[in-house]
């Protein structure tokens, strides 16, 4: 019974740490996209769409900043 308790708590702890790691990565990516957009609400929505596109295209995290900067540069000016 002791081993079962240890196993369950270890698995729960590992899952929680993985979940927290994934959430922090998503928050960082979202903050990057929003920081490139500035205060323009339309551009913020545009950058969040580009971030979703990057996830669909499976852009690697190390390439994401440059990819988002290029997307921000391609935003149509008013």
Secondary structure as GFF3:
##gff-version 3
##sequence-region A 1 78
A	DSSP	alpha_helix	2	37	.	.	.	ID=ss1
A	DSSP	alpha_helix	41	57	.	.	.	ID=ss2
A	DSSP	alpha_helix	61	73	.	.	.	ID=ss3
###
